Amino acid sequence: MYKHLLTSLAAACTLAWSAHAPATSREKAVYFDAGQYSATFLQSAHEWRLQPITGDAVDVIDRDPACRANASPIPHGVWLVTRDDGGRLQLVAPSSTELPAGFPVQLRLAACGSREEHDAVAVPDIVFGWLAANSGSVMIDE
């Protein structure tokens, strides 16, 4: 009888703990290649990796200092590639991407050297064109 009582008590404690655990600990999002994003931006190296559905990945390293106009780092996570009301390319942070207080949810993209580069995340021309035509999401990494 005590064996069944101890088993029931252990099960009840486990259920109570598991029901309480998600409320007290926030899990970080887990990302994986070729599933949630089709391009990666490694900010510290100014390197883009374009990952087409078929074929090999293509690395684009931005060596033009004029194209590195991003004032603050973009928070790590998956960002959706969409268009704003004016048809301009932008990144939008889904709810799984943690943003610092006051950081915008939408970031406009512009090709380096274009007239639209002001107040936008500047990206190399080839990356801008590829994102516009082929990508639905980008992994922003440190």
N, C-alpha and C positions, 0 to 999 in steps of 0.2 A: 504494500500500500504506500509506503514512504517513497518507494522508487517511482511510482506513478505521480505522486504529489511533487517530487523534485523535478521530474521531467516536465510536468505542467507548469511549474513555477519558472523553470529555465526558459520554456517556450514563451511564456507571458512576458518575461523580462526582455527577451530578444525582440519580440514584436513591439513592445513599448519603446525600446531603444531605436529600432529601425524607423518607427513612425516619427520619432523626435529628431533623428540625425539630419534629415534634409533641411529642417527648419533652422538648425543651428550652424551648419557648415555649408558654405557656398562652393560648389564644384566649378572648376575652370573648364571652359569649353575645350574639347579635343578635336583637332583637325587632322585630316589625312589627305595626301596627294590624290589627284584624279578623281576625287569624289565630291568635294565641296567647292573646289575652285580650279580655274584653268590657267591662272597666272599667279606668280609670286613676286613680291617686291621686297628685296633685302635692303632696307634703308641705309644701313651703315656702309654698305659697299656700293650703293647706287646701282644695284644689279636687278634686272628684271628677268624672270624665267617664264617664258611663254610655253604652255603645255597643251599642244593641240590634242584633239581626241585621237587622231591617227598620226603616226610619225614621231620623230624625236623631238624632245624639248629644245627650245632655242634660248640661249642666254644673251641678253643685251646689257652691256655695261655702259653706263652713262659717264663719259669722261669730260663732258662739256660743263665747265663751272657755271656758265650762264643758265644751264638747265637745272641747277640745284637750288632753286629759289624757294623751296619749301621752308617756311619760317620755323615751324615746329614739327616734331616727329608725329607721324600718324600712329594712333594706337594699334597695337598688335591685334590681329584677328582677321576674320573673313569679312570683306566688304563687297557689296553687290554693285555691279556695273549697270547703270541705268541712264536714262536721259531725263533732263529737267523739262519744265513746261516749254522752254524755248528750243528744245531738241539738242541741247548741249550735253556732252558726256559727263557723268558724275559718278562718284562712289557714294553709296549709302550704307551706313552701319546698321546691320540687323540687331535685334535685341541680344544676341549671343556675344556681340562685340562690346566689351566694357570700355566706356569712354570716360575720361576725366571730366570733372565738373566744368561746364561751360564749353566743352569741345563740341563743334558742330557735328550733326548726324549726317549731313550731306557735304561732300567736297567736290567741287567742280574740277574737271580735268581739262588740260589744254596741252597742245603740242608745243614743245620748246621753240621759242622764237616767234610764236604766233601772236597776233594782236590780243587774243583772249587770255594770254598767259597771266596777266595781272590778277591777283586774288584767286589763283587756281593752283592746283598741284600740277607742276610742269613735268611732262613725260616725253621721252624721245619720240620723234615722229613715227618711227616704225612701231613702237609699242602703242602709241595712241591709235593708229589705224587698226592694229590687230585687236586691241580691246574693243573698239567700236564694232568690228565685224564678227569677232569670234568668242568673246568672253562674256560670261554671266557673273563671274565673281573673281575676286583677287584676294590672295592671302598677303596681308601686310605683316612683315616680320621686322625684327630689330635689325 
